Amino acid sequence: MSKFRANKSYTERRDHCQEVTDRIVAALESGTKPWQRPWDQALAGGPAMPINAATGKRYHGINVLVLAMSAFAFGNGDPRFCSYKQANDRGWQVRRGEKGTTVFFFKRLEVVDSDASPDAEDGRKSFPLLRSYTVFNGAQLDGIPPYVAPELVATPWRRPEAAELILQNSGAHVRIGGDKAFYSPSLDFIQIPADNSFISPQSWASVMLHELAHWSGAPNRLNREIKNRFGSDKYALEELRAELASVFIGAELGLPCDIPNHASYVASWIDTLRQDEREIFRAAADAQRIADLLLSFHPDYAAQNGTAPGTDDETSAPLPEDSGAVTTAA
């Protein structure tokens, strides 16, 4: 009997993908986009992206979203998070009663395939593993040194001209004029209104980076499915990727990321996320690739962060469709 109960407990473990999706759907239904910066940019200072307090590395992909939705969300000016063990190893103590935030680690495990045919190349197979960890914000720890935001000299890509430099180095073809901003997949150009049509340089930069996000999907770049009919579900999902990428890039450059979306897009996002709990993970992974590509066009950012276009890491790799990924907690 005890063995049966143990097996039942294993199979009924928490579905973290569903929990994240449910939170995002609930926020969208209430009229809030949970990935738009809920923190105070003036208080956060420096790069407004969550970082690991122990390693100094940035979190990526879906982890940016789940940490932005946490109760802290950098409103306290501390973007640092770490696990209980990482804190304990450094003499920091998580305060009693504090509740952590779940983040994710994705990788592929290779195992020997006992059913492989004798003439198989390597006799191995791989399967996706999604591990979850609980992390705590710096404000939840005793003994951690105060957070000191990096000065502009340490983050030169946050200067006002950053978006123009990224556009220039991207080589994207831009046409000026009209009253709409869009990217044409068939002709590979960005159309954008004249500069004086925008209320501020920041709003121009935000729109331009959004269109560059779509531009990144061309076959000779990140090769996403972007030739979709306007108003279709697939068109809406490409808009979701561009919006998330704008948030990731804007957080690095210190730019606003409030791009208006048609109500039908949001409705489509809600429907798709309800039907597929892994879609937000895939969208965040694609958005991270977009952000990495566009930020790599800024020489200061590329030099300091060692970015390479389209490079995956353990926090931004997507869950493949119908992957049957195993989820474990640590």
N, C-alpha and C positions, 0 to 999 in steps of 0.2 A: 504493500500500500504506500509506503513512504517513497519507494522508487517512482510509482505512478505520479504522486504529488510533485516530486522533483521535476519530472518530465513536463508536467502540466505548467509548472511555474516557468520553465525555460521557454516554452512555446508561447506563453502569454506575456512575455516581457514587453516593456513599453515600446510603442511604435513612435519613435522620435520624429520620423518624417511626417507622420500624420499630425503630431502635436504642433510642429512648426507650421505646417500648412493650415491647420485650423486657426492658429493665432493670426496668420496673415489674412485669411479669408474673413475672419471676424472683423479685423480692422478695416478692410476694404468695404465690407458691407455697412460699416458705420460711417463711411465717407472719409476715412483716413488712410493715407498711404504710409505704412509703417516703416518704409525704408527712407523716407525723407527725414533729414536730420532733425531729431527732436531735441538735440542738445544746444547749448548756447555757444555759438562759435567763438564769441569773445572770451568766454570762460575757458573753453577747451584749449585754445592757443595751439600753435604748432600744427603739424599734420593731424587732422581730425579723423584719424583712422585708429581702430583699436589695436593695441600692441600687446605682446606677451611680456609681462613684467620681468620674467626670468631671462628670456633670450633676447628681448628687444625687437623681435621680428613681428611684422604686421600679420594680423589675421586676414584671411581672404575669403572670397566667395560667400557661401551661405553663412559663414561665421560673422561676417560684417553685419548681415541682416539681423541675426539672432542677438548679437551683442548690442546693436542699435535699439532693439526692442526691449532690452533689459531695463530694470528699474533705474539703473544708473545713467546709461546713455550719455555719458560724458558731461552731464549738466554740472557735475561736481569738479570739472576741470582735470579729471584723472582718467586717461584712456587705457590704463594698464589693467590687464587681467592675468591670472595664473591659476594653476590647479592647487589643491591643498598641499600636495606633496612638494610642488615647486616652492610654495611659500614656506613650508616647514623646513625644507633643506636649507633655506637662507635665513632661518631664525625669525621669520615673520609668522604671525599667528592669526588665523581666521577667527574673528570674534564669535563667541557663542551665540547661536540662534540665527546667524546670517544665512541667507538662502543664495545658493550659487546659480549660475546660468549654464545651460548645456551647450557645448560646442562639439564640432565633429571633425573626425580624421578619416579620410578615405584612402584606401590603397588596394592594390590587387595582390592576392596571395597565390603563389604557384605551388602546386602539389603534384606528386607523382600520380599519374592516371593508371590505375591497375587494370582498367578495361581497354586501354589503348592497344591497337593492333601492333604486332611485332615490327611492321615496317613504318610505324609512326616516327616522325623526325626526332622528337625529343622525349616522347612518352610523358609529357606533363600537361596539365591543364591549369587554368587560373580562374579565380572567382573573386568578385568584389567584396570587400570587407569595410563596413562603415562602423567606426568606433565612436562612442560618445564619451565626453569628459565633462566634468563639472568644474567651472572656473569661477573665481571671485574677483571682484573689482578691487583696485588699490584702496578705495575708501572703506572696504570691509576688513582690512588687515591692520593689525597692530605691529609696529616695529618696522614697517616699510618706509624707506626714505621718502620725503616729499617729492612729488612729481615736478620736474622742471621742464617746461616746454622748450623745444629747440628754437633758437633765434633764427631770423631770416637768413643769416649767413650759412646756417646749417641746412636750410631748406630753400635754396635759391629758386626752385621751380614754382614757388608760391608768389612770385612777383606778378604784377598785373599783366605783363605781356606774355605770360606762359601759354595761353591758348593760341595766340597768334603764332608763336614759335612752333607749337605742335602742328598747326595747320600748314605752315610753311614747309616744315621738314617732312610732312606726310606725303607731299606731292599730289594731294587731292586736287582735282580740277573743280573750281568754284565759279559759278555764274552769278552775277549780282543783278538784282532787279525783281520787280513783281512784289506781290504781297504775301507770298507763301514761302516757307522753308521746307525743303524736301531733298531726298537723295533719289536719283534715277538709276536703278540697277541696270537697265538695258543700255543706257548711254554712259554710265559711270561718271556722273557729275553731281555736284551739290548745288542746288539753287537756294539763294538766300537774299532777303530784302536788303536794301541799301543800309549802311551803318546808321544813318539818321532816323531810321524807322524804329530803332531800339531805344528803350528808355534809359539804358546805361550800358557802358562797356561790358559789365558783368553779365547782363542779359544777353548781349550778342555772343559772348563767349560760351554761355550755357547752351544756347541754341546751336551754335556751330559745333560744339563737342557732341551734342546729341546727333546731329546729322553725320558727323564723322564716325559715330558709333555704327550707324547704318552702313556707311561707306566701307567699314571694316569687313562686312560680310561678303564682299565680292569673292568669286572663285579663286582669284589670284592672291587673296589675302587670307581671311579666316574661313572662307567657304561655308557660309551658312545659307539656309534656304530663305532667300529674301525676295524672290520674285513672286510675291503673293498679291492677290486681288485686294484692293483697298476695302477695309471693312470686314475682311474674312478673319476667322479665328487665328490662322497662322500669321496674318499681318499683325494682329493684336499681340501675339506672343513675341514677334520681333520687336514691337514697340516696348514690351516689357523688358527685353534684354537691353535695348538702347537706354531706357530710363534707368535701370539699375547701374549700367555702366556710367551714366552721367553722374549718379550719386557717388560711385567709387572714385571717379576722376575728380569730381568737384570737392570731395573731402580732402584729396591730396593737394589740390590747387587753391583751396580756400574760396571756391565759387559757389553761388547758389545753384540749386538743381531742381527748381520748381518748373518743370515743363508741363504745360496743360495737356491733358489727354482726353480724347473723346470718351463720353460716357460708355459707349459700346465697347471700348477697349477694356475698361474696368470690369464690365459685366462678363466679357469673354474670359478675362483673367480669373474671375471668381469661379465660373463654370469649369474651366480647365483644371484649376487647382483642386476643386472638389472631386473631379474625376480621376486625377492622377497626383498622388501625394508626393511623387518624386520630381514633378515639373519645376517647382520653385528651386530645387537643388540644381537641376540642369540649367535653368535660366540664370541663376547666380554664378554658376561656373562659366557659362558663355560670357556673361557680363564681365567677369574677372579677366577673361582672355582679351576682351575688347579693351578694357582699361589698361591692361599690361601693354598691349600693342600701341595704343595712342600715347601713353606716358613714355614709352620707349623712344618716341620722337623728340622728347625733351632731353637734350644732352646732359644737363645737370642731374636730372632724375635717373637717367639710365646709368650714368657713371657711379652714382652713390648706391643705387639699389640693384644694379646688375640685372636689369630686366631684359628679357628676350621675348620677342613677339610670340604670343600664343603659348607660352610655357605654362604647363600645369604644375601644381604642387599638391601636397597632401590635403590642403583645406579647400582647394577650388576645383578639384577633379569632380566630374559629374557622376551621378548614378546612371548607368546605362538603362535604357528602356527594358522593362521585363527582366531586370538583372537578377532578381531574387537575392539582393544583397543581404548578407548577414550583418545584423546590428548587434554590437556588444557594448557594454558599458565598462568604464575604467575609473 
